[in-house]
Amino acid sequence: MSDVLILTGACGAGKTTVSKEWAIKKKGAAVECDYFTEWIYDDRFLRFTFEEELLVARISLNAAKEYLKLSIPVAVENVWTPIGIEYLHKEFSRLETVDRIRFVWLRCSINENHRRDRLRIPENIMGERVDIVNDQLNSYIWQDYVNIIDNTFLNVKETISEIEKL
């Protein structure tokens, strides 16, 4: 039986960093969904559609299942909306190889989001997209099982410690 961590949050909230460090701590794996999104994203569209999000969720679920078959804990991170989160909740809950599932929305102040965003390599800087994604995430109604962790003033280890308390 293995742990699963599902992370959502805006650009610069720390999803990738936290998922990788959590995986190291757990001797597990991290599934970075940015790569899946890049594979299927079509630049002609202004927004990523819900259908595309569900495709990314299915791909990430299948990748995670392979780790879980080997009893390897897995973190899956992406800018999930409630649609993707609900799909993952339903599908991961069905798996007998999963001991514990945590759904976490990493959120920090907008100024901290922008500060962290500017630390990225130039081609990965999101700029105004940070505001757009924050606005979108804040407008959604989230299920009760999605835990919000404000990591504005937390380092990675402290954030993981907060996740472990859930």
C-alpha positions as CSV (number, residue, x, y, z in Angstrom):
1,M,0.0,0.0,0.0
2,S,1.3,3.5,-0.9
3,D,0.6,7.1,-0.3
4,V,-0.6,9.4,-3.1
5,L,-0.3,13.2,-3.0
6,I,-2.2,15.3,-5.5
7,L,-1.1,19.0,-5.6
8,T,-2.7,21.9,-7.3
9,G,-1.9,25.6,-7.2
10,A,-0.9,28.6,-9.3
11,C,2.4,29.1,-11.0
12,G,5.1,29.7,-8.4
13,A,3.2,28.1,-5.5
14,G,5.8,25.4,-5.2
15,K,4.0,22.3,-6.6
16,T,6.9,20.9,-8.5
17,T,9.4,21.6,-5.7
18,V,7.2,20.2,-3.0
19,S,6.2,17.1,-5.0
20,K,9.8,16.2,-5.8
21,E,11.0,16.7,-2.2
22,W,7.9,14.8,-0.9
23,A,8.8,11.9,-3.3
24,I,12.5,12.0,-2.1
25,K,11.3,11.9,1.6
26,K,8.9,9.0,0.8
27,K,11.4,7.1,-1.5
28,G,8.7,7.6,-4.1
29,A,8.1,9.3,-7.4
30,A,6.8,12.6,-8.7
31,V,4.6,13.0,-11.8
32,E,5.0,16.4,-13.3
33,C,2.0,17.0,-15.5
34,D,3.5,20.0,-17.3
35,Y,5.1,17.6,-19.7
36,F,1.7,16.0,-20.5
37,T,0.1,19.4,-20.9
38,E,2.9,20.4,-23.4
39,W,2.3,17.3,-25.4
40,I,-1.4,18.0,-26.0
41,Y,-1.7,21.7,-25.7
42,D,-2.6,23.5,-28.9
43,D,-1.3,27.1,-29.1
44,R,-4.3,28.1,-31.2
45,F,-6.5,27.9,-28.1
46,L,-6.3,30.7,-25.5
47,R,-7.2,28.4,-22.6
48,F,-6.6,24.9,-21.7
49,T,-10.0,23.1,-22.0
50,F,-11.6,20.8,-19.4
51,E,-11.4,17.9,-22.0
52,E,-7.6,18.4,-22.2
53,E,-7.4,18.5,-18.4
54,L,-9.2,15.2,-18.2
55,L,-6.8,13.8,-20.7
56,V,-3.8,14.9,-18.6
57,A,-5.6,13.4,-15.5
58,R,-6.0,10.1,-17.3
59,I,-2.3,10.1,-18.4
60,S,-1.1,11.0,-14.9
61,L,-3.3,8.4,-13.3
62,N,-1.9,5.7,-15.6
63,A,1.7,6.8,-14.8
64,A,0.9,6.8,-11.1
65,K,-0.6,3.3,-11.3
66,E,2.6,1.9,-12.6
67,Y,4.5,3.2,-9.5
68,L,1.7,2.1,-7.2
69,K,1.9,-1.5,-8.6
70,L,5.4,-1.5,-7.2
71,S,4.3,0.0,-3.8
72,I,6.0,3.3,-4.6
73,P,4.4,6.4,-3.2
74,V,3.6,9.0,-5.8
75,A,2.9,12.7,-6.0
76,V,1.0,14.1,-9.0
77,E,1.2,17.9,-9.5
78,N,-0.6,20.1,-11.9
79,V,-2.8,23.3,-12.0
80,W,-5.9,21.1,-11.5
81,T,-9.4,22.5,-11.5
82,P,-12.1,20.8,-9.5
83,I,-12.9,18.7,-12.6
84,G,-9.5,17.1,-12.7
85,I,-9.4,16.8,-8.9
86,E,-12.7,15.1,-8.8
87,Y,-11.7,12.6,-11.5
88,L,-8.5,11.8,-9.7
89,H,-10.3,11.4,-6.4
90,K,-12.8,9.0,-7.9
91,E,-10.1,6.9,-9.7
92,F,-7.5,6.8,-7.0
93,S,-10.1,5.9,-4.4
94,R,-10.9,2.8,-6.4
95,L,-7.3,1.5,-6.3
96,E,-6.5,-1.2,-3.7
97,T,-2.8,-0.3,-3.9
98,V,-3.5,3.1,-2.3
99,D,-3.3,3.5,1.4
100,R,-3.7,7.2,1.8
101,I,-4.6,10.0,-0.6
102,R,-4.0,13.7,0.1
103,F,-5.4,16.5,-2.1
104,V,-3.6,19.8,-1.5
105,W,-4.0,23.2,-2.9
106,L,-0.8,25.1,-2.3
107,R,-1.5,28.7,-2.1
108,C,0.6,31.7,-1.3
109,S,0.3,35.5,-1.5
110,I,0.2,36.9,-5.0
111,N,3.4,38.9,-4.3
112,E,5.2,35.6,-3.3
113,N,3.8,33.9,-6.4
114,H,5.4,36.6,-8.5
115,R,8.7,36.5,-6.6
116,R,9.0,32.8,-7.0
117,D,8.0,33.0,-10.7
118,R,10.8,35.5,-11.3
119,L,13.3,32.9,-9.9
120,R,12.5,30.5,-12.8
121,I,14.7,30.2,-15.8
122,P,13.6,32.8,-18.4
123,E,11.6,30.4,-20.7
124,N,9.6,29.2,-17.7
125,I,8.5,32.6,-16.3
126,M,4.8,32.9,-16.4
127,G,4.4,36.6,-15.7
128,E,0.8,37.7,-15.9
129,R,-0.3,34.1,-16.1
130,V,0.3,33.9,-12.4
131,D,-2.6,36.4,-11.8
132,I,-4.9,34.6,-14.3
133,V,-4.3,31.2,-12.7
134,N,-4.7,32.5,-9.2
135,D,-8.0,34.2,-10.2
136,Q,-9.3,31.0,-11.8
137,L,-8.3,28.8,-8.8
138,N,-9.9,31.3,-6.3
139,S,-13.2,31.3,-8.3
140,Y,-13.8,27.6,-8.0
141,I,-15.8,25.8,-5.4
142,W,-13.6,23.0,-4.1
143,Q,-14.6,19.7,-2.5
144,D,-14.1,19.3,1.3
145,Y,-11.3,16.8,0.7
146,V,-9.1,19.5,-0.9
147,N,-6.9,20.9,1.8
148,I,-5.6,24.4,1.4
149,I,-2.0,25.1,2.7
150,D,-0.8,28.7,2.6
151,N,2.9,28.3,2.1
152,T,3.7,32.0,1.7
153,F,6.0,31.9,4.7
154,L,6.9,28.2,4.7
155,N,9.9,26.6,3.2
156,V,9.7,23.3,1.4
157,K,10.3,21.1,4.5
158,E,7.7,23.1,6.5
159,T,5.2,22.7,3.7
160,I,5.8,18.9,3.6
161,S,5.4,18.8,7.3
162,E,2.0,20.5,7.0
163,I,1.0,18.0,4.3
164,E,2.1,15.1,6.5
165,K,-0.3,16.4,9.3
166,L,-3.3,15.9,7.0
